[in-house]
């Protein structure tokens, strides 16, 4: 019985790590698209609603963040928050001279529903 519990524990830990790795990869993809000011790349993995993001709004934010991202950044997973039927994944992004909070929400198809940098 102890072996079964240990195996289950290892599997669940690995599954949690794999999930975080995929989400972190998505965050990095979105930050890279922002740094490159690429609206098409930014929305490509999004839900239908996410793809309705106003291009001018994206450009406004990308113009502010691209220089900071391009100077270098470090991403750190903080936690997950359950919000109704969705989970909000929180990351800290450290730029050269400041930090920001990143929130991302994915749907069951792993499409981006929302992405915010504060």
N, C-alpha and C positions, 0 to 999 in steps of 0.2 A: 504494500500500500504506500509506503514512504517513497519508493521508486516512482510510482505513478504520480504522486504529488509533486515530486521534484521535476519530473519530465513536464508535467503540466505547467509548473511555475516557469521553467526555462522557455517553453513554447510561448507562454503569455508574455514574458519579458521580451523575447525576440519579436513577437508580433507587434508589441507596443513600439519597440525600436524601429521596426520596418515602417510602421505607420508614420512615426515622426520623421524618419528619413525622407519619405515621399512628400510630406507636407513642407519640410524644410527646403526640399528641392524646388517645390512650387514657389515658395517665398523668394528663393534666389532667382528663379526665372522671371518673376514679376519685377523684382528689383533691377535685374539686368535689362529688361525691356524698358523700364523707367529711365535707367542710365543712358540707354541708346535712343531714348525718346521715340520708341517704336510702339505706336498705338496698336498696330496689327498683332505684334507679338504679345503685347500686354493682355489683349482680350481673347487670344486664340484658345486658351484652355478654360474659358469661362462659360457659365450657363447663358441661356438666351437673355436673361435679364441683365447679367453682367456685360454682355456684348452690346447692350444699349447705352453703355457709358458714353457720355458726351465727349467727343474727341477734343474739343477746345478745353474742357475741364482737365482732361488727361494732360494735354500739352502744358497747361498752366502749372500743374503740380510737377510734371517732369522737368520743366525749366528750372524750378526751384531745387529739386532733389538731385538731378543728374550730376552737377558738380560735386556734391557731397559724396554720392555713391562712387563716382569715378576717382575720388581721392583715396578711396579704400574704406572698407567697412568690415565689421565683425558681427555675426548673427548668433544670438544665444536664445535657445528655447526657454520659456519661462513656465507656462502652464497651459492647461486646457480648461475652459469654462463651459459648462452645459447651459445653454440658453434655449429653453423650449425643446424643439426637435433638432436643433443644430448644436454643434460644438464650435466654440470660438477658440482658436489656437493663438496664443500670445508669444511674441518674440521681442527681445530687445535687440535693436540694431545700433551699434556704436560706430559713429562716423569719426572723423579726425578730431573734431572739437565739440561734439555733442552726441547725445543719445536720443533715440526715439523709440516709441512703442509701435510694434506692428501687430495688427489683428488680421486674421484670415479665416474665412468660413468657406467650407467646401460642402457640396451636396453628396448624396450617396453614390453618384457617378464620378466623384472626385473632380467635379467642375468647380471653378471658383464662383462663389456667390457674392463674396465681398472681400475687399482688401483695403485696409486703412493704415496710414502712417501718421502718428501723432507726435 
